[in-house]
Amino acid sequence: MEKLKVVLDWFPNTNHTGFLLAQKRGYFTEAGLDVELFGEVHGSMELHGGDFVLGPEIAMLECMNRGIGMTGVAVLTQKCDSGIVSLKEAGITSPKKLEGKRLTHWTPAWFHAAIRRVMDADGGDYSKVKLVNLDVGDILSTLGTLADATWVYENWENQVLLEAGKEINYFNLGDIDPIFDFCAPAMAATHRVLEEKPHAVRKFLAVLDRAYREVAQAPKETVLEVRDQLPDDATDSLLIRSQTHLAPILLDSEGRWGRIAPERWNRMADFLVETGVIRARMQNEFTNGFFTK
């Protein structure tokens, strides 16, 4: 059995159902893999000794520019399912309306470059946003108390808010500017595992391809099958709502999971160079070469 460790980008949620399903049904074991999944709330690409780490393309590129050896090997959804959510009472209906409001943020420079870009496009002034440095673990206790708005994945926080009966405003950043339909959430592999265990990487991605195709075909059934690995406080109806939302964007036009569309990756990477977030493009930033054709 080849051991692999995967560091999730957050606590296990419906973005990760393919991983959880593969583990639950023994697909990893069938492939000769011993896979450890490690998840926690964090906004940075902490490897924790992992072979794979999940996160946004932006964070991966920043890590590469700091000399951390990693390459993007998969994207979880074929559309970037992220944007800014707020309670309806805050009146944040577009990026410009963030002026004077409290927005949670992470420390990396890419966060600020991204929000500044979408605000500029909407005629807003990013310097007028009240920034709150916070990794949001509980959206319900954050909005309206600690902050007015948060950058979220629509499949989880929006569904949590709606399930709780909250009225919300939300805008997807990629709908405002195609640059922000970037690869997120995505998965990077360390150069070490790519060099030392290429066959294990191929088997790992093949298992995930299989599992996510099954999730896309039967979102309700698969998410309930792994519900024991998902947050205890998440109701079945929340999980079904979330997984059903994700199902149409899990696979590409050929019905495959995980393949990185070069245009999605390159638009964002070029933007980060233009804005000085990263110094330069790197070799081997991403590859689809470990997928079976």
N, C-alpha and C positions, 0 to 999 in steps of 0.2 A: 504493500500500500504506500503510495506517495502522499506525503503530508503537505497540505496547502493551507495557508491562513488568509482569510478575507476580512478586511476591516471595512465595515459598512460606514456610510456617510452620516448615519443617524441611528436611533434605535430601530429595531426591525419593524418595517411597516409594509404597506402594499406595493411599494416600489420593489421590494425584495422578495416577493412571493415566489418567484422562480427559483431563487436560491433555497428558500425554505422547503418548497415542494420537492426539489431534487434531493434534499437531505432526508425529508420525511419518507419518500418513496424508495430510498436506497439507490438512487441513480448514481450518486457519487461513488458509493461502495462498489456497484456493478462495474464501474469504469476503473476500479483499482485506486480510488482516491480517498484519502482521509481528510475531509475538509472541515476546518474550524471557522465558524462565523463569529465575529466580534463586533458588537455595535454599541454606540453610545451617542449622546447628543454632543456634537462639536461642529465648529465651523471652519476647521483647518484640516489639512491633509496629514494627519498623524498616522504614521505607519504601524506603530506598536509591534514592530517585528513582523509585519504581515508580508505576504507575497503579492497580494492584490489590495488596492484601496479604492473605495468608491468616493466620488465627489464630482464637482463641476470641472469641465475642461479648463476653465480659467485658472482654478487652483492648481491643476496639474501643470499647466504651462509655467506658472510662477515657481513651482517646485523645481521643474527642469532648469529654469534659469538660475536657480540657487545651487545647482549642481547635484540635485537628487536624481539618481538614475531611475527613471520610470518612463513608460510608454503607454499611451492610451490603447486599449485592446478591445473595448466594447462600449456601447452606449445602451442605456436601459430602455429608453423610449425614442421613437423616431420624430418626436416633436418635443421641444423644451417646454415642459409643463409647469413653468414657474412665472411668478409675477408678484405684484404688490397687493396685499389684502388689508382691508380696514373695516371697521364697523360702519354701517351706513350713516350713522349719526355724525361721524367725523367729516363727512362731505368730501372724501378724497376720491374723486371720480376720474382723475387723470394725473399724470406725473406732476404737472404744474401745481396741482392742489396739495402737494406735499409741503409746499412753502409754509413755514410756521408750525408744522406738525412734527411730532416725535416719531422718528423712524429708527427701528432697531438696526444695528449693523454689526458686521464682523470687522476685524482690524485690517485685513489685507487691502492693499491699494486698489485691487481690481474691483472691489465692491463699489468704491466711491467713483471710479471712472465709469462704471456701468450706469449707475443711477444719475450721475451728472449728464451723461449722454442722452438718456431718455427724457430728462427734464429739459435739457437744452432744446430737444426736438419739439417739445410742447410749450416752449416759451417760458420755462420756469428757471429759477435761480437756486441752484443746489446749496449755495452758501446760506440760504434762509431756512434750511431744514434743521430741525433740532435732533441731533444724532444721539442715540442711546446704545452704547456698546453692550450687546447682550446676545447670547445664544438662546433662542426661544425653545424651551422644551414643552411648555404648555401654552398654547395660543389663547385659550379661553381666559386664563388668568393674566395674560399680558396686554391684550388689546383693551383700550379704555382705561387702563390703570397705569402700567409702566410705559406704555407706548400707544401711538395711534395707528401705526402701520408697520408691516413686516414683509420682507421678501420671503415667499413661501413656495412650496410645491403645491399646486392646486389639488392634486389627488388626496392630500392628507389634511392640511390645516383648514382649507376651505370646507372640506366635507365635515370636519369636526365642528366647525362653527355652524354650518347649516343644520347638522344633526342636533345641535343644542338649541336650535330655534332662533339663531342670530340672523339679523339682516346685514348683508355685507356688500361692499364694493370691491371689485377686483379687476385688474387689468394685466393681461399677459404681456411681458416685455417684448417678446418676439413679434407680437401683433403690431407693436409700435415701430420697431426697427428690426429687420431680418437678422442683423448681427446677433440679436439676443435669442434667436432660435439656435443656440449653440448646443454642444453636446453635454447635456446635464439632465439627470444624473448619468455619469459615465464611470468606467472602471479602468484603472491603470494597473499595469503589472511592473514589478521591479525588474531592472535589467538582469539582476541575479537569477530570478526564476526563469526569465525568458532564455537565458544562456544555459543554465544548468538543467532545466526541466522542460524543454520545449514540447516534448510528447505529452507531459502532464498538463501543460497549458492548453494544448489542442483538445485533449479529452475533457478538460474542465469546461471549456467554452462550448463544446459539442453537447455536453450534458445540459448546460444552461439554455442553449438554443432549443433543445427538446422540451425542457420544462416550461420555458416562457411561451412556446407555441401552445402548450396545453393550457396555460393560464389564459391566454388570449381567447382560446376557444370555449373555455368554461370558467369565466371569472368567479361566479358565485360559488360553484362547487369547490374549486381549488383553494380559494381564500379561506373557506370554512374548514377545509381539510387541515390547514396549517394554523388555525386560529390559536392553538395552544402555544405557539411560538411568537404570537403577536401581543401587543399591550393588553394587559388584563382589563383595563378600563374601557377598551374599545368594544362597542356593542357589535353584534352580528350585522345589524343593519348598516352601521357605519362602514364596516369592512366590505360589505357587498357594494355599497354605494361607491366607495373608493375604487375597488377593483374593477367595477363596471365602467367607471370613468376612464381608467387606464387602458382597458382592453383594446380599444381601437388604435392606440398609438404605440403598442408594444412591438409590432412587426413592420417590416418594410413592404414595399409594393410586391415583392416576390414571396412574401410570407415568411421571411427569415427574421430572427432576432439578433440584435447586437451589432450589426454592421454599421460602421461609422461613415456617414456621408461626407466626403471631403469638403464640399462647399460649406457645410455647417461648421466644421472644424476650422477651416481656413479663414472664413469671415471674421470670426472672433479672434483668432491668433493674430491676424494682421491688425485688427483694431487695437489689441494690447500693445503691439509694437508702436503703432502710431501715437498712442497716448502715453508711452513711456512706462507702462506698467511692467513690461518685460523688455530686455535689451534687444533681443533678436530672436528670429525663428530658429528652431533647433532641428537637427537631423533626427529622424525616427520619432517624431512627436506622437504619431499614432500609426496603427497598422490594422488591417483586416486579415493579415496573412496567417493568423493562427486559427481561423475558422476553416472548417471543411467546406469545400466548394459545393 
